[in-house]
Amino acid sequence: MLKLIFMGTPDFSATVLKGLLESGQYEILAAVTQPDRAVGRKKEIRRTPVKEVALASGLPVYQPVKLSNSPELEELLSLGADGIVTAAFGQFLPGRLLDSVNFAVNVHASLLPKYRGGAPIHYALINGDEEAGVTIMEMVREMDAGDMIASRATAIEDSDNVGTMFEKLALIGRDLLLEVLPDYAAGKIQPQPQNPAMVTFSPNISPEQERLDWTKTDRQLFNQIRGMNPWPVAHTLLKGQRFKIYEAEPAAGSGQPGQIIAVSKKELIVAAGQGALALKTVQPAGKPKMPVADFLNGLGRSLTVGDSFEN
């Protein structure tokens, strides 16, 4: 039975770890994940999803702030693992660790060589791609640049957002890894190099990218909003205050970009550079997320046609 170290952090990673554990084909020696973080308004310390799965399965858990030159690294090197599996871990692996095992593979949520980096699902949605996918690749000393072992695609629907795509791709990544890892570890699969001419990157979303530009088309704004739902969440300004938009959809209408062109107890439509957007789920400054009807029947009662969101 192959002995593995698993490295990952969010729900995507936890799904892959569960698959490895439930397969019964591997001995998981340890789970390595990011440190627990304070989340929400109350800044409660929350365990990472991978840590939750690992503890429930009785696995040793390591949470180095930085793996390189850490005491945790020395302990991992002493475990005698055959291989490493990573999935959305969030740190580079030290060369000493890569050199200590027979193989190291990563479950990456894009169809490489497209979207190397930390936010591939976000960019696939923001850019209006028709499909996304998962690539199983070899780990090397360059971000997501290893040879590709296998990949699998799935369609992106208009109803999808970052959250739904993470769920879909986590299952695809889990199943694909379980299918190919035995043959890969046995030397029966020859990984294929990535085409350098096809490489694109998906760096983490910056605060500037979260801001909506109402001069864009309704479709571009729709993709940006769902490409940041449920995190980091697209926003605009209303009367000088941040106004988050979780869900919206293209709508008929026209007007000055950012201008409200229709408002009622249940409907709020805003003009884009081309077309318009019907807002569906919003979060005014200092308030919880809510359906737009709740906003319009409360804080938004004073809004009228002609009022504008700021670019």
C-alpha positions as a Markdown table, in Angstrom:
| # | Residue | x | y | z |
|---|---|---|---|---|
| 1 | Met | 0.0 | 0.0 | 0.0 |
| 2 | Leu | 1.4 | 3.4 | -1.0 |
| 3 | Lys | 2.2 | 5.8 | 1.8 |
| 4 | Leu | 1.1 | 9.3 | 1.1 |
| 5 | Ile | 1.3 | 12.8 | 2.6 |
| 6 | Phe | -1.8 | 14.9 | 1.7 |
| 7 | Met | -1.6 | 18.7 | 1.5 |
| 8 | Gly | -4.6 | 21.0 | 1.0 |
| 9 | Thr | -6.8 | 23.5 | 2.7 |
| 10 | Pro | -10.4 | 24.3 | 1.5 |
| 11 | Asp | -13.5 | 22.2 | 0.9 |
| 12 | Phe | -12.1 | 21.3 | -2.6 |
| 13 | Ser | -9.1 | 19.7 | -0.9 |
| 14 | Ala | -11.2 | 18.0 | 1.7 |
| 15 | Thr | -13.3 | 16.2 | -0.9 |
| 16 | Val | -10.1 | 14.8 | -2.5 |
| 17 | Leu | -8.7 | 13.7 | 0.9 |
| 18 | Lys | -12.0 | 11.9 | 1.7 |
| 19 | Gly | -11.8 | 10.1 | -1.6 |
| 20 | Leu | -8.3 | 8.9 | -0.9 |
| 21 | Leu | -9.3 | 7.7 | 2.6 |
| 22 | Glu | -12.5 | 6.0 | 1.5 |
| 23 | Ser | -10.7 | 4.2 | -1.4 |
| 24 | Gly | -8.7 | 2.0 | 1.1 |
| 25 | Gln | -5.9 | 1.9 | -1.4 |
| 26 | Tyr | -3.5 | 4.3 | 0.4 |
| 27 | Glu | -2.0 | 4.9 | 3.8 |
| 28 | Ile | -2.3 | 8.6 | 4.5 |
| 29 | Leu | 0.6 | 9.4 | 6.9 |
| 30 | Ala | -0.3 | 13.0 | 7.6 |
| 31 | Ala | -2.3 | 16.0 | 6.4 |
| 32 | Val | -0.7 | 19.3 | 5.9 |
| 33 | Thr | -2.9 | 22.4 | 5.8 |
| 34 | Gln | -2.8 | 26.1 | 6.3 |
| 35 | Pro | -3.1 | 27.5 | 9.8 |
| 36 | Asp | -6.6 | 28.1 | 11.3 |
| 37 | Arg | -7.9 | 31.5 | 10.5 |
| 38 | Ala | -10.3 | 34.0 | 12.1 |
| 39 | Val | -13.4 | 34.3 | 10.0 |
| 40 | Gly | -16.6 | 36.3 | 10.0 |
| 41 | Arg | -17.6 | 39.5 | 11.8 |
| 42 | Lys | -16.9 | 37.8 | 15.2 |
| 43 | Lys | -13.4 | 36.7 | 14.1 |
| 44 | Glu | -14.0 | 33.2 | 15.3 |
| 45 | Ile | -11.0 | 30.8 | 14.8 |
| 46 | Arg | -12.1 | 28.1 | 12.3 |
| 47 | Arg | -10.4 | 24.9 | 11.4 |
| 48 | Thr | -9.7 | 24.3 | 7.7 |
| 49 | Pro | -11.9 | 21.8 | 6.0 |
| 50 | Val | -8.9 | 19.5 | 5.5 |
| 51 | Lys | -8.1 | 19.7 | 9.2 |
| 52 | Glu | -11.6 | 18.7 | 10.0 |
| 53 | Val | -11.5 | 15.6 | 7.8 |
| 54 | Ala | -8.0 | 14.7 | 9.0 |
| 55 | Leu | -8.9 | 14.9 | 12.7 |
| 56 | Ala | -12.1 | 12.9 | 12.1 |
| 57 | Ser | -9.9 | 10.2 | 10.5 |
| 58 | Gly | -7.3 | 10.2 | 13.2 |
| 59 | Leu | -4.5 | 11.6 | 11.0 |
| 60 | Pro | -1.6 | 13.7 | 12.2 |
| 61 | Val | -2.1 | 17.3 | 11.2 |
| 62 | Tyr | 0.6 | 19.9 | 10.4 |
| 63 | Gln | -0.1 | 23.6 | 9.9 |
| 64 | Pro | 3.1 | 25.5 | 9.3 |
| 65 | Val | 2.8 | 29.2 | 8.4 |
| 66 | Lys | 5.6 | 28.5 | 5.9 |
| 67 | Leu | 6.7 | 25.0 | 5.2 |
| 68 | Ser | 10.2 | 25.8 | 4.1 |
| 69 | Asn | 12.8 | 25.6 | 6.9 |
| 70 | Ser | 10.2 | 24.7 | 9.4 |
| 71 | Pro | 10.2 | 22.0 | 12.2 |
| 72 | Glu | 7.2 | 20.5 | 10.5 |
| 73 | Leu | 9.2 | 20.0 | 7.3 |
| 74 | Glu | 11.8 | 17.9 | 9.2 |
| 75 | Glu | 9.0 | 15.8 | 10.7 |
| 76 | Leu | 7.4 | 15.2 | 7.3 |
| 77 | Leu | 10.8 | 14.2 | 5.8 |
| 78 | Ser | 11.1 | 11.5 | 8.5 |
| 79 | Leu | 7.8 | 9.9 | 7.7 |
| 80 | Gly | 9.1 | 7.8 | 4.8 |
| 81 | Ala | 6.3 | 8.6 | 2.4 |
| 82 | Asp | 6.2 | 7.2 | -1.1 |
| 83 | Gly | 4.4 | 10.2 | -2.6 |
| 84 | Ile | 2.7 | 13.5 | -2.0 |
| 85 | Val | -0.8 | 14.5 | -3.2 |
| 86 | Thr | -1.7 | 18.2 | -3.1 |
| 87 | Ala | -4.9 | 20.0 | -3.8 |
| 88 | Ala | -5.3 | 23.8 | -3.3 |
| 89 | Phe | -2.7 | 23.7 | -0.5 |
| 90 | Gly | -1.7 | 27.4 | -0.9 |
| 91 | Gln | 2.1 | 27.1 | -0.4 |
| 92 | Phe | 5.0 | 26.1 | -2.6 |
| 93 | Leu | 6.6 | 22.7 | -1.7 |
| 94 | Pro | 10.3 | 22.8 | -0.7 |
| 95 | Gly | 12.7 | 21.1 | -3.0 |
| 96 | Arg | 13.9 | 18.9 | -0.2 |
| 97 | Leu | 10.4 | 17.5 | 0.3 |
| 98 | Leu | 9.8 | 16.9 | -3.4 |
| 99 | Asp | 13.2 | 15.1 | -3.7 |
| 100 | Ser | 12.4 | 12.9 | -0.7 |
| 101 | Val | 9.5 | 11.0 | -2.4 |
| 102 | Asn | 9.0 | 8.9 | -5.5 |
| 103 | Phe | 6.3 | 11.2 | -6.9 |
| 104 | Ala | 4.3 | 14.3 | -6.0 |
| 105 | Val | 1.1 | 15.2 | -7.9 |
| 106 | Asn | -1.3 | 18.1 | -7.7 |
| 107 | Val | -5.0 | 18.2 | -8.3 |
| 108 | His | -5.4 | 21.6 | -10.0 |
| 109 | Ala | -8.8 | 23.1 | -10.8 |
| 110 | Ser | -8.2 | 24.2 | -14.4 |
| 111 | Leu | -7.5 | 22.7 | -17.8 |
| 112 | Leu | -3.8 | 23.4 | -17.9 |
| 113 | Pro | -1.9 | 25.1 | -19.3 |
| 114 | Lys | -4.7 | 27.5 | -19.0 |
| 115 | Tyr | -5.1 | 29.3 | -15.6 |
| 116 | Arg | -2.0 | 28.4 | -13.6 |
| 117 | Gly | -2.2 | 30.0 | -10.2 |
| 118 | Gly | -4.5 | 30.4 | -7.2 |
| 119 | Ala | -7.9 | 31.4 | -8.7 |
| 120 | Pro | -8.5 | 29.4 | -11.8 |
| 121 | Ile | -12.3 | 28.9 | -11.2 |
| 122 | His | -12.8 | 32.6 | -10.6 |
| 123 | Tyr | -11.1 | 33.5 | -13.9 |
| 124 | Ala | -13.0 | 30.8 | -15.9 |
| 125 | Leu | -16.3 | 32.4 | -14.8 |
| 126 | Ile | -15.2 | 36.0 | -15.0 |
| 127 | Asn | -13.9 | 35.5 | -18.5 |
| 128 | Gly | -17.1 | 33.8 | -19.6 |
| 129 | Asp | -15.5 | 30.4 | -20.4 |
| 130 | Glu | -17.9 | 27.7 | -21.6 |
| 131 | Glu | -16.1 | 25.0 | -19.7 |
| 132 | Ala | -13.8 | 24.4 | -16.8 |
| 133 | Gly | -12.0 | 21.3 | -15.6 |
| 134 | Val | -9.3 | 19.6 | -13.5 |
| 135 | Thr | -5.8 | 18.6 | -14.3 |
| 136 | Ile | -3.7 | 16.0 | -12.4 |
| 137 | Met | -0.1 | 17.1 | -12.9 |
| 138 | Glu | 3.4 | 16.4 | -11.5 |
| 139 | Met | 4.7 | 18.8 | -9.0 |
| 140 | Val | 7.8 | 20.8 | -10.0 |
| 141 | Arg | 9.7 | 23.9 | -8.7 |
| 142 | Glu | 7.5 | 26.3 | -10.7 |
| 143 | Met | 3.9 | 27.1 | -10.1 |
| 144 | Asp | 1.6 | 24.7 | -11.8 |
| 145 | Ala | 4.1 | 24.0 | -14.5 |
| 146 | Gly | 4.5 | 20.2 | -14.2 |
| 147 | Asp | 3.8 | 17.6 | -16.8 |
| 148 | Met | 0.1 | 16.7 | -17.1 |
| 149 | Ile | -1.0 | 13.2 | -16.1 |
| 150 | Ala | -4.7 | 13.5 | -17.0 |
| 151 | Ser | -7.5 | 16.1 | -17.3 |
| 152 | Arg | -11.2 | 16.2 | -17.5 |
| 153 | Ala | -13.6 | 19.0 | -18.5 |
| 154 | Thr | -17.2 | 20.0 | -17.5 |
| 155 | Ala | -19.5 | 22.6 | -18.9 |
| 156 | Ile | -20.1 | 26.0 | -17.1 |
| 157 | Glu | -23.8 | 26.8 | -16.9 |
| 158 | Asp | -25.3 | 30.2 | -16.4 |
| 159 | Ser | -26.5 | 29.0 | -13.0 |
| 160 | Asp | -23.0 | 28.4 | -11.8 |
| 161 | Asn | -20.9 | 30.5 | -9.6 |
| 162 | Val | -17.5 | 30.0 | -7.8 |
| 163 | Gly | -19.2 | 27.9 | -5.1 |
| 164 | Thr | -21.0 | 25.5 | -7.4 |
| 165 | Met | -18.0 | 25.1 | -9.7 |
| 166 | Phe | -15.8 | 24.3 | -6.7 |
| 167 | Glu | -18.2 | 21.6 | -5.7 |
| 168 | Lys | -18.4 | 20.1 | -9.2 |
| 169 | Leu | -14.7 | 20.2 | -9.8 |
| 170 | Ala | -13.8 | 18.8 | -6.4 |
| 171 | Leu | -15.8 | 15.6 | -7.3 |
| 172 | Ile | -14.3 | 15.5 | -10.8 |
| 173 | Gly | -10.8 | 15.9 | -9.3 |
| 174 | Arg | -11.4 | 13.2 | -6.7 |
| 175 | Asp | -12.6 | 10.7 | -9.2 |
| 176 | Leu | -9.9 | 11.5 | -11.8 |
| 177 | Leu | -7.1 | 11.2 | -9.2 |
| 178 | Leu | -8.4 | 7.8 | -8.0 |
| 179 | Glu | -8.6 | 6.6 | -11.6 |
| 180 | Val | -5.1 | 7.5 | -12.7 |
| 181 | Leu | -3.0 | 7.5 | -9.5 |
| 182 | Pro | -2.5 | 3.7 | -9.4 |
| 183 | Asp | -1.3 | 3.5 | -13.0 |
| 184 | Tyr | 0.8 | 6.6 | -12.7 |
| 185 | Ala | 2.5 | 5.4 | -9.5 |
| 186 | Ala | 3.2 | 2.1 | -11.3 |
| 187 | Gly | 4.8 | 3.9 | -14.2 |
| 188 | Lys | 2.1 | 3.0 | -16.7 |
| 189 | Ile | 1.2 | 6.6 | -17.6 |
| 190 | Gln | 3.6 | 8.9 | -19.4 |
| 191 | Pro | 2.8 | 12.5 | -18.4 |
| 192 | Gln | 2.6 | 15.1 | -21.2 |
| 193 | Pro | 4.4 | 18.5 | -21.0 |
| 194 | Gln | 2.4 | 21.7 | -21.1 |
| 195 | Asn | 2.6 | 23.8 | -24.2 |
| 196 | Pro | 4.4 | 27.1 | -23.1 |
| 197 | Ala | 2.6 | 29.0 | -25.9 |
| 198 | Met | -0.8 | 28.2 | -24.3 |
| 199 | Val | 0.0 | 29.2 | -20.7 |
| 200 | Thr | -2.2 | 31.7 | -18.9 |
| 201 | Phe | -2.3 | 32.7 | -15.3 |
| 202 | Ser | -5.0 | 33.2 | -12.6 |
| 203 | Pro | -3.5 | 35.1 | -9.7 |
| 204 | Asn | -5.5 | 35.7 | -6.6 |
| 205 | Ile | -8.3 | 38.3 | -7.0 |
| 206 | Ser | -7.2 | 41.8 | -6.0 |
| 207 | Pro | -9.4 | 44.3 | -4.2 |
| 208 | Glu | -9.5 | 46.4 | -7.4 |
| 209 | Gln | -10.9 | 43.5 | -9.4 |
| 210 | Glu | -13.9 | 43.2 | -7.0 |
| 211 | Arg | -15.2 | 46.7 | -8.0 |
| 212 | Leu | -17.9 | 46.7 | -10.7 |
| 213 | Asp | -17.4 | 49.0 | -13.7 |
| 214 | Trp | -20.9 | 49.8 | -14.9 |
| 215 | Thr | -19.6 | 50.8 | -18.4 |
| 216 | Lys | -19.0 | 47.1 | -19.1 |
| 217 | Thr | -21.7 | 45.0 | -20.8 |
| 218 | Asp | -24.5 | 43.3 | -18.8 |
| 219 | Arg | -22.9 | 39.9 | -19.6 |
| 220 | Gln | -19.4 | 41.0 | -18.4 |
| 221 | Leu | -20.9 | 42.3 | -15.2 |
| 222 | Phe | -23.0 | 39.1 | -14.8 |
| 223 | Asn | -19.8 | 37.0 | -15.2 |
| 224 | Gln | -17.8 | 39.2 | -12.8 |
| 225 | Ile | -20.5 | 38.9 | -10.1 |
| 226 | Arg | -20.9 | 35.1 | -10.3 |
| 227 | Gly | -17.1 | 34.8 | -10.6 |
| 228 | Met | -16.8 | 36.3 | -7.2 |
| 229 | Asn | -19.7 | 34.6 | -5.4 |
| 230 | Pro | -19.5 | 33.5 | -2.6 |
| 231 | Trp | -16.0 | 35.0 | -2.3 |
| 232 | Pro | -14.5 | 37.6 | -2.5 |
| 233 | Val | -17.8 | 39.2 | -3.6 |
| 234 | Ala | -18.2 | 41.9 | -6.3 |
| 235 | His | -19.1 | 45.4 | -5.1 |
| 236 | Thr | -20.1 | 48.9 | -6.2 |
| 237 | Leu | -20.8 | 52.1 | -4.3 |
| 238 | Leu | -24.3 | 53.4 | -3.4 |
| 239 | Lys | -24.3 | 56.9 | -1.9 |
| 240 | Gly | -20.6 | 56.6 | -1.1 |
| 241 | Gln | -20.9 | 53.2 | 0.7 |
| 242 | Arg | -19.8 | 49.8 | -0.4 |
| 243 | Phe | -22.7 | 47.7 | -1.7 |
| 244 | Lys | -22.0 | 44.1 | -2.4 |
| 245 | Ile | -23.8 | 42.1 | -5.1 |
| 246 | Tyr | -23.9 | 38.3 | -4.9 |
| 247 | Glu | -26.3 | 37.5 | -7.6 |
| 248 | Ala | -27.7 | 39.3 | -10.6 |
| 249 | Glu | -28.8 | 38.5 | -14.1 |
| 250 | Pro | -28.9 | 40.2 | -17.5 |
| 251 | Ala | -32.1 | 42.2 | -18.1 |
| 252 | Ala | -33.7 | 44.3 | -20.8 |
| 253 | Gly | -33.3 | 48.0 | -20.7 |
| 254 | Ser | -30.8 | 50.8 | -21.3 |
| 255 | Gly | -29.6 | 54.0 | -19.7 |
| 256 | Gln | -26.5 | 55.7 | -18.4 |
| 257 | Pro | -24.1 | 53.1 | -16.9 |
| 258 | Gly | -24.9 | 52.5 | -13.2 |
| 259 | Gln | -28.2 | 54.3 | -13.4 |
| 260 | Ile | -31.3 | 52.7 | -11.9 |
| 261 | Ile | -33.8 | 52.3 | -14.7 |
| 262 | Ala | -36.5 | 50.3 | -13.0 |
| 263 | Val | -37.4 | 49.9 | -9.3 |
| 264 | Ser | -40.4 | 48.3 | -7.5 |
| 265 | Lys | -41.0 | 46.4 | -4.3 |
| 266 | Lys | -39.3 | 43.3 | -5.8 |
| 267 | Glu | -37.2 | 44.5 | -8.7 |
| 268 | Leu | -34.1 | 46.7 | -9.1 |
| 269 | Ile | -32.7 | 47.0 | -12.6 |
| 270 | Val | -29.5 | 48.9 | -13.3 |
| 271 | Ala | -28.2 | 50.0 | -16.7 |
| 272 | Ala | -24.8 | 48.7 | -17.9 |
| 273 | Gly | -22.7 | 49.9 | -20.8 |
| 274 | Gln | -24.7 | 47.6 | -22.9 |
| 275 | Gly | -28.0 | 46.1 | -21.6 |
| 276 | Ala | -28.9 | 46.1 | -17.9 |
| 277 | Leu | -28.7 | 43.9 | -14.8 |
| 278 | Ala | -31.5 | 42.8 | -12.5 |
| 279 | Leu | -30.0 | 42.6 | -9.0 |
| 280 | Lys | -31.1 | 39.5 | -7.0 |
| 281 | Thr | -29.0 | 39.1 | -3.8 |
| 282 | Val | -27.2 | 42.1 | -2.2 |
| 283 | Gln | -25.5 | 43.3 | 0.9 |
| 284 | Pro | -25.7 | 46.9 | 1.9 |
| 285 | Ala | -22.9 | 48.3 | 4.0 |
| 286 | Gly | -23.0 | 47.1 | 7.6 |
| 287 | Lys | -25.9 | 44.7 | 6.9 |
| 288 | Pro | -26.3 | 41.0 | 6.2 |
| 289 | Lys | -26.7 | 39.5 | 2.8 |
| 290 | Met | -30.4 | 39.6 | 1.7 |
| 291 | Pro | -32.7 | 39.1 | -1.3 |
| 292 | Val | -33.1 | 42.4 | -3.2 |
| 293 | Ala | -36.8 | 42.5 | -2.3 |
| 294 | Asp | -35.9 | 42.7 | 1.4 |
| 295 | Phe | -33.5 | 45.5 | 0.6 |
| 296 | Leu | -36.1 | 47.4 | -1.4 |
| 297 | Asn | -38.7 | 47.0 | 1.4 |
| 298 | Gly | -36.2 | 48.4 | 3.9 |
| 299 | Leu | -33.1 | 50.4 | 3.4 |
| 300 | Gly | -33.7 | 50.7 | -0.4 |
| 301 | Arg | -37.2 | 52.3 | -0.1 |
| 302 | Ser | -35.9 | 55.7 | -1.0 |
| 303 | Leu | -34.3 | 54.6 | -4.3 |
| 304 | Thr | -36.0 | 55.9 | -7.4 |
| 305 | Val | -35.5 | 55.7 | -11.2 |
| 306 | Gly | -32.5 | 57.9 | -12.1 |
| 307 | Asp | -30.5 | 57.3 | -8.9 |
| 308 | Ser | -27.1 | 55.8 | -9.7 |
| 309 | Phe | -24.5 | 53.4 | -8.5 |
| 310 | Glu | -21.0 | 54.8 | -8.7 |
| 311 | Asn | -18.4 | 53.5 | -11.2 |
